[in-house]
């Protein structure tokens, strides 16, 4: 295979998978990792892909415009559904306090919460609050703040201040990016402030993120990876990414 043919095939593969590692590309095309890195540099110069730590993602994955919740809700549906189902198994005992962060996967989780388990749920996500408002076993607390149009989540000083008085047994947190070096990250500073407060006010932190978020770094870091107890993701996560995350002390559950 000529270099141009290989580079064209790489571009297509990155688009199909959402994220792929240098090692996987080297194995796929029977070339060295140095050759893959040179190919990725060429493709990035042509604005066909974006290089991230250890691999590549589609060119449009790191746009300055943040994808809105309706757009994200239709992406990688099967993976998010499996991740949410696995998260249900991590729920603490009855009468616990759980924080549900905003996000398309946590919305799915809210639809799966057992109807026979008493709990207090705290959230800043309007779709989650709407889903749980009629549940007789759930004491629902909706955090105050300005609701962002993109994510339908309350943000701002009021939201962060309200979290200061809460101590949760468990938080389910979403993220736009996750790397060992940059930790958990998101494009918006106000969202990052709320997520940071959620992590700080929870005894246990479980991140729900499909594998396309792993290896991606967004502008604003809201937590170190060492602040996370468990990552629930899909089986497409690269082996070297999983091992690096586990070396930090994070439990990785793949579904």
C-alpha positions in Angstrom: 0.0 0.0 0.0 1.3 3.4 -1.0 1.6 6.1 1.6 -1.3 8.1 0.0 -3.6 5.1 0.1 -2.7 4.3 3.7 -3.3 7.9 4.7 -6.7 7.9 3.0 -7.6 4.6 4.7 -6.5 6.0 8.1 -8.7 9.0 7.7 -11.7 6.8 7.0 -10.9 4.6 10.0 -10.6 7.5 12.4 -14.0 8.8 11.2 -15.6 5.5 11.7 -14.3 4.8 15.2 -14.2 8.3 16.6 -10.8 7.7 18.1 -8.0 5.3 17.4 -4.5 4.9 18.8 -1.1 5.0 17.1 -0.5 1.4 18.1 -3.8 0.2 16.6 -3.0 2.0 13.3 0.4 0.5 13.2 -1.0 -3.0 13.7 -3.8 -2.3 11.2 -1.5 -1.3 8.4 1.6 -3.4 9.4 3.9 -0.3 9.7 5.9 1.2 12.5 4.5 3.6 15.0 7.0 6.2 13.6 5.4 5.8 10.2 1.9 6.2 11.7 3.0 9.4 13.5 4.3 10.8 10.2 1.1 9.9 8.4 -1.0 11.6 11.1 1.1 14.7 10.9 0.4 14.9 7.2 -3.3 14.3 7.7 -3.5 16.9 10.5 -1.8 19.5 8.2 -4.5 18.8 5.7 -7.2 19.3 8.4 -8.4 15.7 7.9 -7.8 14.5 11.5 -6.7 15.9 14.9 -3.8 14.4 16.8 -4.4 13.7 20.5 -2.2 12.0 23.1 -1.4 8.5 21.7 -3.7 8.7 18.7 -6.1 10.6 16.5 -9.7 11.8 16.4 -11.9 13.2 13.6 -11.1 16.8 12.6 -14.4 18.1 13.7 -14.2 16.6 17.2 -12.3 19.5 18.7 -14.3 22.4 17.3 -14.7 25.6 19.3 -18.5 25.3 19.2 -19.7 22.9 21.9 -22.2 20.3 20.7 -25.6 20.7 22.3 -27.3 18.0 24.3 -29.7 17.0 21.5 -26.8 16.4 19.2 -24.8 14.5 21.8 -27.8 12.4 22.7 -27.9 10.7 19.3 -24.1 10.0 19.2 -22.9 6.5 20.2 -26.3 5.5 21.6 -25.6 1.8 22.1 -22.4 2.5 24.1 -24.1 5.1 26.3 -27.0 2.8 27.0 -24.7 0.0 28.1 -22.6 2.4 30.3 -25.8 3.7 31.9 -27.0 0.2 32.6 -23.7 -0.7 34.2 -23.8 2.4 36.3 -27.1 1.3 37.9 -25.2 -1.6 39.5 -22.9 0.8 41.3 -25.7 2.6 43.2 -25.2 2.7 47.0 -27.5 1.4 49.6 -31.0 2.8 50.3 -31.3 6.3 51.7 -28.0 7.5 50.1 -27.4 10.8 48.4 -26.4 10.7 44.8 -25.4 13.6 42.5 -26.2 13.2 38.8 -24.1 15.5 36.6 -25.6 16.9 33.4 -25.0 14.8 30.2 -26.5 12.5 27.7 -25.3 9.3 29.5 -26.5 10.5 32.9 -29.9 11.3 31.4 -30.1 7.7 30.4 -29.0 6.6 33.8 -31.9 8.6 35.4 -34.4 6.7 33.3 -33.0 3.4 34.7 -33.0 4.2 38.4 -34.8 1.5 40.3 -38.3 2.4 41.5 -37.9 0.5 44.8 -34.7 2.1 46.1 -35.1 5.2 48.3 -32.5 7.9 47.6 -31.9 11.6 47.5 -30.8 12.8 44.0 -29.2 16.1 43.5 -28.8 17.4 40.0 -28.3 20.6 38.0 -29.6 19.0 34.8 -33.1 20.1 33.8 -33.8 16.9 31.7 -32.8 14.7 34.7 -35.0 16.7 37.1 -38.0 16.4 34.7 -37.4 12.6 34.5 -37.3 12.1 38.2 -39.8 14.7 39.5 -42.7 12.2 39.7 -40.7 9.3 41.3 -42.2 8.5 44.8 -39.0 6.9 46.1 -36.7 9.8 45.1 -36.2 13.0 47.1 -35.2 15.3 44.3 -33.1 18.5 44.7 -32.7 20.7 41.7 -29.7 23.1 42.0 -30.3 26.8 41.2 -28.5 28.8 38.5 -28.6 30.0 34.9 -29.6 27.2 32.5 -27.3 26.8 29.5 -29.0 26.3 26.2 -26.3 23.9 24.9 -26.5 21.5 27.8 -29.8 22.3 29.6 -27.7 22.5 32.8 -27.8 25.1 35.6 -24.4 26.8 36.0 -23.0 29.8 37.8 -22.0 31.0 41.3 -25.5 30.0 42.7 -25.0 26.4 41.5 -21.5 26.1 43.0 -22.6 27.7 46.3 -25.5 25.3 46.6 -23.2 22.4 46.2 -20.9 23.7 49.1 -23.5 22.6 51.6 -24.0 19.0 50.2 -22.1 15.9 51.0 -23.0 13.1 48.6 -22.3 9.4 48.9 -21.8 9.0 45.2 -21.6 11.3 42.1 -22.0 10.2 38.5 -20.0 12.6 36.4 -19.8 13.2 32.7 -16.8 14.7 30.8 -15.9 15.9 27.4 -12.3 14.7 27.7 -10.2 12.4 29.8 -6.4 11.9 29.9 -3.9 11.0 32.6 -2.0 14.3 31.9 -4.9 16.8 31.8 -7.4 14.9 33.9 -11.1 15.5 33.2 -11.9 18.5 31.0 -14.7 20.4 29.3 -14.9 23.4 26.9 -17.0 25.7 29.1 -15.6 27.4 32.3 -19.0 27.6 34.0 -19.7 23.9 33.5 -16.2 23.1 34.7 -16.8 25.0 37.9 -20.0 23.0 38.7 -18.3 19.7 37.8 -15.4 20.6 40.0 -17.7 21.3 42.9 -19.6 18.0 42.3 -16.3 16.0 42.5 -15.2 17.8 45.6 -18.5 17.2 47.5 -18.8 13.5 46.8 -17.3 10.6 48.7 -17.1 8.4 45.6 -16.8 9.7 42.0 -17.8 7.5 39.0 -17.2 8.9 35.6 -19.5 7.8 32.7 -17.7 8.3 29.4 -17.7 6.4 26.2 -14.3 5.6 24.7 -14.3 8.5 22.2 -13.7 10.9 25.2 -10.6 9.0 26.4 -7.4 10.6 25.1 -9.2 13.9 24.4 -8.2 17.1 26.1 -10.6 20.0 26.3 -9.8 23.6 27.3 -10.8 23.6 31.0 -9.7 20.9 33.5 -12.1 20.4 36.3 -10.5 17.4 38.1 -7.4 15.4 38.3 -7.9 11.8 37.2 -6.7 10.7 40.7 -10.0 12.2 42.1 -11.9 9.5 40.2 -12.7 6.2 41.8 -14.3 4.4 38.8 -14.5 4.9 35.0 -17.3 3.2 33.2 -16.7 3.1 29.5 -17.1 0.8 26.5 -14.9 -2.0 25.3 -13.5 0.1 22.4 -11.1 1.9 24.8 -7.5 1.4 23.7 -5.5 -1.1 25.9 -2.7 1.4 26.6 -5.2 4.0 27.7 -6.9 1.6 30.0 -3.6 0.6 31.6 -2.5 4.2 32.0 -5.7 5.1 33.7 -5.6 2.0 36.0 -2.0 2.9 37.0 -3.3 6.2 38.5 -5.5 4.0 40.7 -8.8 4.3 38.8 -11.0 1.2 38.5 -12.0 0.8 34.8 -15.2 -1.0 34.0 -15.9 -1.8 30.3 -19.2 -2.8 28.9 
